[in-house]
Amino acid sequence: MDFEHSEEQKMLRKTVRKFVDEEIMPHIKDWDIKGSFPEEIWQRLADLGLMGVCIPEVYGGSGMDYNSLAIVCEELERGDTTFRTAVSVHTGLNSLSLLQWGTEEQKQQFLIPQAKGEKIGAFGLTEPGAGSDVAALSTTAKRDGDDYVLNGQKTWISLCDQADHFLIFAYTDKEKTHGGISAFIVERGRAGFSSKAIKGKYGIRAGNTGELFMEDVRIPSSNRLGEEGEGFKIAMASLDNGRFTVAAGACGLMMACLEASLDYCKTRTTFGKPIGEHQLVQQMLANMEAGYQMSRLLVYRAGELKNNGKRNTRETSLAKWQACDFANKAADDAVQIHGAYGYSDDYPVARYLRNSKAPVIYEGTREIHTLMQAEYVLGKRQDKELNRMLPAWPFG
């Protein structure tokens, strides 16, 4: 397995890094305090082709491979988790789900404008009483002629006030538990649909996160993604893609922690020498580097399976679990290296620590991924090929 980046991927990394250094880094402290970022950033992401980096060109994307998506997420999170989250949700959870499960008509109507960055996509699975326990969903979708009528509430939805299209999961048959869940594309502007931002988040403050409310929201049956009862399969396939981007982003956070810590080590002296010469500080730096390198290997391994059109639930789960834990520890160590200054907004590491906690929780807590990996090792969990897999790269 060759993990050497192609010239195209090297150029992609250089492009995204330049964008982050010039257009995010100088402003992110203010945006984090304000709790939002300018709408123009969406257009810049679209201009750079980052809203559909691994979507085939025929559907409006850049046609690059899935590890190119990992590169984008890594570099964006080096700037701030907010922007990686935006691409994770828009591309990883929504657009790739449309690519994998959508009809040709749905791809023309919804995927193409999303890949071009003309429309923004989001993902609605979590509810006040349903997180890791997907079967606890209370949102319903009842058939009424050629339409479905949706009722329910979603929470902790990224891009809740910004997205144009939402991938919503609801019960069409509660008695069938997991087998009674279906997936629907819901457009903003439908009567009975509304959203509300959550304020006072611990981290990822520049990002928009909140709740969705559906009161007798009527959508055509043509907006159902997949067949009735395939919603759970679609949700799990979507999470394979979302978790992949989260793991890649965690590598970017580790990179940011290491860069900030190395810069500080060059300027701060204690006991008559630079702090980087103290062995316990070196140990923290070494652990950041080790976590970063190991996590990248796990991410690119999962990406290569995606490139070959193979099921990657096990590998992606491991990458997400380990990378997010390593990133959380790297951010904690970065604050420790900075001492009292690390506990203030004078340096970015406090923001890194705040941002590093959410990925340990969403898209499968570390506890869920621990149990998944144990079940694989014990032979209690086996993954079969889905009836609809992501298309292998290069796209035909």
Summary of the structure (lengths in Angstrom):
residues: 396
radius of gyration: 20.8
end to end distance: 22.3
largest distance: 78.9
contacts: 1432
relative contact order: 0.12
helix: 56%
strand: 15%
